[in-house]
């Protein structure tokens, strides 16, 4: 099952994002190597600076998705003000649909 992570950064936490980014990217690469990561990237503000994250992952169930989100170095560093986890159905342009 696919889950979308919609994460909003805390205000004035760009330094936390910058300092934690290498560990976050390594975490995402680990998910990618297991086939769990479908896509990910930052939301950006009008100034072009990151203000949040959108990631879509495949997990067995919601509990597993929550564990993946909680293990993200950004989450562990306290970057996010809010994290929404929503089940998601990839209909258009899904490469797995053939």
Secondary structure, 3 states (H helix, E strand, C coil): CEEEEEEEECCCCHHHHHHHHHHHHHHHHHHHHCCCEEEEEEEECCCCCEEEEEEEEECCCHHHHHHHHHHCHHHHCCCEEEEEEEEECCCCCCHHHC
